[in-house]
Amino acid sequence: MKKTAFLLIFIVSTAISFPLFGEQAALVLENISIGNEASLEKIKAQVREKLTEELERQNLLYRDETYVASAIASANNKPEEYDRSETVLQLGEAADVPVVLVVSVHEKGSLLEIAITAWDIAGKKAIATERSVSKSEITQYIMIDSSITRIVSKLTGEYGVQIAMEEPKVRKITFLSNQEGMEVYLSSGELLGTIIHSVLNVTDREYEIGTRLLIVKKLKGYRSSEQYVYLDRERSVAPLGDLVKAQTLALEFNWTYTQLMGAGTGIRFYPIPDWLYVSFDSYFYLQKDFSSDSGLEMTHNDLRLLGGLYLGLGPGSIFRVSASLGLGIIVSYPLNSNEVYFDTYINAVNLALELNLDDWSFYLRPELRIFLGIGESSLNKGGISLSEWNVPQISLGVMRKW
């Protein structure tokens, strides 16, 4: 019984210690000899970076010579021997990989010769070779990259263990914006990052090529906005549209049809940008008795304080509706006396339909006024103010927004 239990423990521990299938990888052997030390290191770095990138697309890990250092040391192998099939197959078997890539780069006069050979370890044969010659440092970089891309693309299915091809995916997104500090969110509310020095790089997630990604842009003092970005390559670049500054201040100019010989100005402050405002208006107009030759009779200054709120449609809509109410007083000065009259009223409700542009708005606003009849009045002793056609006052206005 004890022997059986010991045997079971041994089998289980062995199964845990050794995976059923070896991890897919490619062994890379370098035979690179360049006289200039700086150029040598530059080429080696380029080869490693490009091979790692291309092999990942084939679901292969990059293994360099350190992975088989003991085998190389025991056989006393030199890089010059990597063109021999016996050496390559021996090291490939020692690394337990399906394929070995031998990268050879040598100077020959003013030329640089590049050769990359792929070996099938199970089939014990070379399956592909890429050769090229470079005359300058610029073409050398291009030649090495293109040779690596071509040789790795030939690997799938060429040797014993079939490699599952991985579809290319978007692994890096570069967001570009001139608005420093803009925060970029997914539609779910997850923060992707912040624009710093006009750039935000996202590398911690993957998407299918061709994805239309909905993101939300936010920046203090500006209106939040959604934008779709199209991810069309593994390293996608997504320029972001500018956000519109949230409305916190506005100056307005208006004209009321029952007060024809005048015009009004006002200023608005927005405690809640784009939505809630407080305004102070002044409308100066003249009154004339056209039935006589007495000329101008009286001047009026209509002053009022209003609080308003936009309804329903947001600041990005071309049309908006607002409602406001408040208090007003009309100060009147007869031209033929030194008397002053005051007409106090309540703005019970003003409803405005607004054509909303980025920096400008145009509005049509019916206004229901109820005069209180307090003190010395010259216009209305009390009650609702209506025009001669029995309709409320209607104002037309334009606003400049900041």
C-alpha positions as CSV (number, residue, x, y, z in Angstrom):
1,M,0.0,0.0,0.0
2,K,2.8,2.4,0.9
3,K,4.6,1.5,-2.3
4,T,1.4,2.3,-4.3
5,A,1.0,5.6,-2.6
6,F,4.6,6.5,-3.1
7,L,4.3,5.7,-6.8
8,L,1.2,7.9,-7.2
9,I,2.9,10.8,-5.6
10,F,5.9,10.4,-7.8
11,I,3.7,10.3,-11.0
12,V,1.7,13.4,-9.9
13,S,4.8,15.3,-9.0
14,T,6.4,14.4,-12.3
15,A,3.4,15.5,-14.3
16,I,3.4,18.8,-12.5
17,S,7.1,19.3,-13.0
18,F,7.1,18.7,-16.8
19,P,4.5,20.2,-19.1
20,L,2.8,17.9,-21.6
21,F,4.0,20.0,-24.5
22,G,7.1,22.0,-24.7
23,E,6.6,25.8,-25.1
24,Q,7.0,26.8,-28.8
25,A,10.2,28.8,-29.3
26,A,12.8,29.5,-32.0
27,L,16.5,29.4,-31.2
28,V,18.5,32.2,-32.8
29,L,22.2,31.8,-33.4
30,E,24.2,34.9,-34.4
31,N,27.4,34.9,-36.5
32,I,27.9,38.7,-36.8
33,S,31.3,40.1,-37.4
34,I,31.7,43.9,-37.9
35,G,34.9,45.9,-37.3
36,N,33.2,49.0,-35.9
37,E,32.1,48.2,-32.3
38,A,29.3,50.8,-32.3
39,S,27.9,49.4,-35.6
40,L,28.2,45.9,-34.3
41,E,26.1,46.6,-31.2
42,K,23.5,48.5,-33.3
43,I,23.1,45.6,-35.8
44,K,22.8,43.1,-33.0
45,A,20.1,45.2,-31.2
46,Q,18.2,45.6,-34.5
47,V,18.3,41.8,-35.2
48,R,17.1,40.9,-31.7
49,E,14.3,43.5,-31.7
50,K,13.0,42.6,-35.1
51,L,13.2,38.9,-34.6
52,T,11.4,39.1,-31.3
53,E,8.6,41.1,-32.9
54,E,8.2,38.8,-36.0
55,L,8.4,35.6,-34.0
56,E,5.7,36.7,-31.6
57,R,3.4,36.9,-34.6
58,Q,4.0,33.3,-35.2
59,N,3.4,32.4,-31.6
60,L,7.1,31.6,-31.1
61,L,9.3,32.8,-28.3
62,Y,12.8,34.2,-29.0
63,R,15.6,32.2,-27.5
64,D,19.2,33.4,-27.9
65,E,22.5,31.5,-27.5
66,T,22.5,31.9,-23.7
67,Y,19.6,29.3,-23.7
68,V,22.1,26.7,-24.9
69,A,25.3,28.1,-23.4
70,S,26.2,24.8,-21.7
71,A,25.8,22.8,-24.9
72,I,27.9,25.4,-26.8
73,A,30.6,25.3,-24.1
74,S,30.7,21.5,-23.9
75,A,31.1,21.2,-27.7
76,N,33.4,24.2,-27.9
77,N,31.3,25.6,-30.7
78,K,32.3,28.8,-32.5
79,P,29.9,31.2,-34.4
80,E,31.8,30.3,-37.6
81,E,30.5,26.7,-37.2
82,Y,26.8,27.8,-37.3
83,D,26.8,27.2,-41.1
84,R,27.3,23.4,-40.4
85,S,24.1,21.3,-40.2
86,E,25.5,19.1,-37.4
87,T,26.2,22.1,-35.1
88,V,22.8,23.7,-35.8
89,L,20.8,20.4,-35.3
90,Q,22.7,19.6,-32.1
91,L,22.0,22.9,-30.6
92,G,18.4,22.9,-31.7
93,E,17.8,19.5,-30.1
94,A,19.5,20.8,-26.9
95,A,17.2,23.8,-26.8
96,D,14.2,21.5,-27.5
97,V,12.8,23.9,-30.2
98,P,11.2,23.1,-33.6
99,V,13.2,25.7,-35.5
100,V,16.6,27.4,-35.4
101,L,17.4,30.7,-37.2
102,V,21.0,31.4,-38.1
103,V,21.8,35.0,-38.7
104,S,25.0,35.8,-40.5
105,V,26.2,39.4,-41.1
106,H,29.7,40.1,-42.5
107,E,31.7,42.9,-44.0
108,K,33.0,42.3,-47.5
109,G,35.0,45.4,-48.6
110,S,32.5,48.3,-48.6
111,L,29.5,45.9,-48.7
112,L,27.6,44.2,-45.9
113,E,26.4,40.7,-46.6
114,I,23.3,39.4,-44.8
115,A,22.2,35.8,-44.7
116,I,19.5,34.2,-42.6
117,T,18.7,30.5,-42.7
118,A,15.8,28.7,-41.1
119,W,16.4,25.0,-40.0
120,D,13.7,22.4,-39.3
121,I,15.0,20.4,-36.3
122,A,12.5,17.6,-36.6
123,G,13.1,17.2,-40.3
124,K,16.9,17.8,-39.9
125,K,17.1,20.1,-42.9
126,A,17.3,23.8,-43.9
127,I,13.9,25.0,-45.1
128,A,14.6,28.6,-46.2
129,T,17.4,31.1,-46.7
130,E,17.3,34.9,-47.3
131,R,20.3,36.6,-48.7
132,S,20.9,40.3,-49.4
133,V,23.7,42.9,-49.8
134,S,23.8,46.4,-48.4
135,K,25.9,49.3,-49.7
136,S,25.1,51.9,-47.1
137,E,24.0,52.2,-43.5
138,I,20.5,53.3,-44.5
139,T,19.9,50.3,-46.9
140,Q,21.5,48.0,-44.3
141,Y,18.8,48.7,-41.8
142,I,16.0,48.1,-44.4
143,M,17.7,44.9,-45.7
144,I,18.0,43.4,-42.2
145,D,14.4,44.1,-41.4
146,S,13.0,42.9,-44.7
147,S,15.1,39.7,-44.6
148,I,13.9,38.9,-41.1
149,T,10.2,39.5,-42.1
150,R,10.5,37.3,-45.1
151,I,12.3,34.4,-43.4
152,V,9.9,34.3,-40.4
153,S,6.8,34.4,-42.7
154,K,8.0,31.2,-44.3
155,L,8.1,29.2,-41.1
156,T,4.5,28.3,-40.5
157,G,3.8,24.7,-41.6
158,E,7.4,24.2,-42.9
159,Y,8.5,22.0,-40.0
160,G,7.2,19.2,-37.8
161,V,5.2,21.0,-35.1
162,Q,2.5,23.1,-36.7
163,I,2.4,26.7,-35.4
164,A,-1.0,28.2,-35.0
165,M,-1.0,31.5,-36.9
166,E,-2.1,34.4,-34.7
167,E,-4.2,37.1,-36.3
168,P,-2.5,40.5,-36.1
169,K,-3.9,42.7,-33.3
170,V,-3.7,46.3,-32.3
171,R,-1.2,46.4,-29.5
172,K,-0.4,50.1,-29.3
173,I,-2.6,53.1,-29.7
174,T,-1.1,56.6,-29.9
175,F,-3.6,59.4,-29.1
176,L,-2.6,62.8,-30.3
177,S,-4.1,66.1,-29.0
178,N,-3.0,69.8,-28.7
179,Q,-5.1,70.1,-25.5
180,E,-2.6,69.3,-22.7
181,G,-4.1,67.4,-19.7
182,M,-7.0,65.9,-21.6
183,E,-8.1,62.7,-20.1
184,V,-9.1,59.8,-22.3
185,Y,-11.7,57.2,-21.1
186,L,-13.3,54.1,-22.5
187,S,-17.1,54.4,-22.9
188,S,-17.3,52.1,-19.8
189,G,-15.7,54.9,-17.7
190,E,-12.2,53.2,-17.5
191,L,-9.4,55.8,-17.7
192,L,-6.9,55.1,-20.5
193,G,-4.6,57.9,-19.6
194,T,-3.8,61.7,-19.9
195,I,-2.4,63.6,-22.8
196,I,1.1,64.7,-21.8
197,H,3.2,66.7,-24.3
198,S,0.5,66.2,-26.9
199,V,0.7,62.4,-26.8
200,L,-0.9,59.4,-24.9
201,N,0.4,55.9,-25.7
202,V,-1.7,52.9,-24.6
203,T,0.1,49.6,-24.7
204,D,-1.6,47.5,-22.0
205,R,-4.5,46.1,-24.1
206,E,-5.2,44.4,-27.4
207,Y,-7.9,45.0,-30.0
208,E,-8.9,43.4,-33.3
209,I,-7.6,45.4,-36.4
210,G,-10.6,47.3,-37.8
211,T,-12.1,48.0,-34.4
212,R,-14.1,51.3,-34.0
213,L,-13.3,52.2,-30.5
214,L,-15.6,54.7,-28.7
215,I,-13.7,56.9,-26.3
216,V,-14.7,59.8,-24.0
217,K,-12.6,63.0,-23.8
218,K,-12.6,65.2,-20.6
219,L,-10.7,68.3,-19.6
220,K,-11.5,70.7,-16.8
221,G,-13.2,73.8,-18.1
222,Y,-14.2,72.1,-21.3
223,R,-17.2,70.1,-22.5
224,S,-16.8,66.4,-22.4
225,S,-17.1,64.7,-25.8
226,E,-17.3,61.2,-27.3
227,Q,-15.3,60.2,-30.4
228,Y,-14.9,57.0,-32.4
229,V,-11.3,56.1,-33.3
230,Y,-10.6,53.6,-36.1
231,L,-7.8,51.1,-35.2
232,D,-6.4,50.1,-38.6
233,R,-3.0,48.6,-37.7
234,E,-1.0,47.0,-35.0
235,R,0.4,50.4,-34.0
236,S,-2.6,52.7,-34.5
237,V,-2.4,56.5,-34.4
238,A,-5.6,58.4,-33.4
239,P,-5.8,62.2,-33.7
240,L,-8.3,63.6,-31.2
241,G,-10.7,66.5,-32.0
242,D,-10.4,69.5,-29.7
243,L,-12.9,69.9,-26.9
244,V,-15.1,73.0,-26.8
245,K,-14.7,75.3,-23.8
246,A,-17.6,75.1,-21.4
247,Q,-19.7,78.2,-21.3
248,T,-19.2,80.2,-18.1
249,L,-19.7,83.8,-19.3
250,A,-21.8,85.5,-22.0
251,L,-22.6,89.0,-23.3
252,E,-25.9,89.6,-25.0
253,F,-27.6,92.2,-27.1
254,N,-31.4,92.2,-27.6
255,W,-34.3,94.0,-29.1
256,T,-37.9,93.9,-28.0
257,Y,-40.7,94.6,-30.4
258,T,-42.9,96.5,-27.8
259,Q,-39.9,98.8,-27.1
260,L,-38.9,99.7,-30.6
261,M,-36.9,102.8,-30.0
262,G,-34.2,101.2,-27.9
263,A,-32.0,98.2,-27.3
264,G,-30.7,96.1,-24.5
265,T,-27.5,94.6,-23.3
266,G,-26.8,92.0,-20.6
267,I,-24.2,89.8,-19.0
268,R,-24.6,86.2,-17.9
269,F,-22.6,84.2,-15.4
270,Y,-22.9,80.4,-15.3
271,P,-22.5,78.8,-11.8
272,I,-23.0,75.4,-13.6
273,P,-21.3,75.8,-17.0
274,D,-23.5,75.4,-20.0
275,W,-26.7,74.8,-17.9
276,L,-27.5,77.2,-15.1
277,Y,-27.0,81.0,-15.4
278,V,-27.7,84.3,-13.6
279,S,-28.0,87.4,-15.8
280,F,-28.3,91.1,-15.3
281,D,-30.0,93.0,-18.2
282,S,-30.5,96.7,-19.0
283,Y,-32.8,97.8,-21.8
284,F,-32.9,101.6,-22.6
285,Y,-35.6,102.9,-24.8
286,L,-37.5,106.1,-25.7
287,Q,-41.3,106.7,-25.7
288,K,-42.9,109.1,-28.1
289,D,-46.5,110.2,-28.6
290,F,-46.9,110.1,-32.3
291,S,-50.4,111.6,-32.1
292,S,-49.0,115.0,-31.2
293,D,-46.1,117.3,-32.0
294,S,-44.8,117.2,-28.5
295,G,-41.8,115.0,-29.6
296,L,-40.2,112.6,-27.2
297,E,-42.1,112.2,-23.9
298,M,-40.2,109.9,-21.7
299,T,-37.1,107.7,-21.4
300,H,-37.1,104.3,-19.8
301,N,-34.3,102.1,-18.4
302,D,-35.5,98.5,-17.8
303,L,-33.3,96.7,-15.3
304,R,-33.7,93.2,-14.3
305,L,-32.1,90.2,-12.6
306,L,-32.8,86.7,-13.9
307,G,-32.0,83.1,-13.1
308,G,-32.2,80.6,-15.9
309,L,-31.9,76.9,-16.7
310,Y,-31.5,75.1,-20.0
311,L,-34.0,72.3,-20.5
312,G,-33.4,68.9,-22.1
313,L,-31.0,69.4,-25.0
314,G,-27.3,69.5,-24.1
315,P,-24.7,72.1,-25.1
316,G,-23.7,70.2,-28.2
317,S,-27.1,70.5,-29.7
318,I,-27.8,73.0,-32.5
319,F,-31.0,74.0,-30.8
320,R,-31.6,74.6,-27.1
321,V,-34.5,75.7,-24.9
322,S,-34.1,77.7,-21.7
323,A,-36.5,78.9,-19.0
324,S,-35.8,81.9,-16.7
325,L,-37.5,84.0,-14.1
326,G,-36.7,87.0,-12.0
327,L,-37.4,90.5,-10.9
328,G,-37.3,93.8,-12.8
329,I,-37.8,97.5,-12.4
330,I,-38.3,100.1,-15.1
331,V,-37.0,103.6,-14.2
332,S,-38.8,106.3,-16.2
333,Y,-37.8,109.9,-16.7
334,P,-40.4,112.3,-18.3
335,L,-38.7,114.9,-20.4
336,N,-40.9,117.7,-19.4
337,S,-40.4,117.3,-15.6
338,N,-38.0,116.3,-13.0
339,E,-40.1,113.4,-11.7
340,V,-38.9,109.8,-11.7
341,Y,-41.2,106.8,-11.9
342,F,-40.6,103.2,-10.9
343,D,-42.5,100.2,-12.3
344,T,-41.7,97.0,-10.5
345,Y,-42.5,93.6,-12.1
346,I,-42.0,89.9,-11.8
347,N,-40.7,88.0,-14.8
348,A,-42.9,85.0,-14.2
349,V,-41.5,82.9,-17.0
350,N,-39.3,83.5,-20.1
351,L,-39.0,80.7,-22.6
352,A,-36.2,81.0,-25.1
353,L,-35.5,79.0,-28.3
354,E,-31.8,79.3,-29.0
355,L,-29.8,78.6,-32.2
356,N,-26.6,77.3,-30.5
357,L,-23.3,77.7,-32.3
358,D,-19.8,77.3,-30.8
359,D,-19.1,80.9,-29.7
360,W,-22.4,82.6,-30.7
361,S,-26.1,82.0,-30.0
362,F,-29.2,83.6,-31.4
363,Y,-32.5,83.4,-29.5
364,L,-36.2,84.2,-29.7
365,R,-37.7,84.8,-26.2
366,P,-41.4,85.4,-25.2
367,E,-41.5,87.1,-21.8
368,L,-44.5,87.0,-19.4
369,R,-44.3,90.0,-17.0
370,I,-46.6,90.7,-14.0
371,F,-46.4,94.3,-12.8
372,L,-46.8,94.7,-9.0
373,G,-48.2,98.3,-9.1
374,I,-46.0,99.4,-6.2
375,G,-45.1,103.1,-5.8
376,E,-45.3,105.7,-8.5
377,S,-45.9,103.9,-11.8
378,S,-46.0,105.3,-15.2
379,L,-46.5,102.2,-17.4
380,N,-48.6,99.7,-15.6
381,K,-50.7,100.0,-12.4
382,G,-50.6,96.2,-11.9
383,G,-51.3,93.0,-13.7
384,I,-50.0,91.1,-16.7
385,S,-48.1,93.1,-19.3
386,L,-49.4,92.5,-22.9
387,S,-48.9,94.2,-26.2
388,E,-51.7,95.9,-28.1
389,W,-52.2,92.6,-29.8
390,N,-52.7,90.9,-26.4
391,V,-49.5,88.8,-26.6
392,P,-46.5,88.9,-24.2
393,Q,-43.4,90.8,-25.1
394,I,-41.1,88.9,-27.5
395,S,-37.3,89.7,-27.7
396,L,-34.7,88.8,-30.3
397,G,-31.1,88.5,-29.1
398,V,-27.6,87.4,-29.9
399,M,-25.0,86.2,-27.4
400,R,-21.2,86.0,-27.5
401,K,-20.1,83.1,-25.2
402,W,-16.9,82.3,-23.4
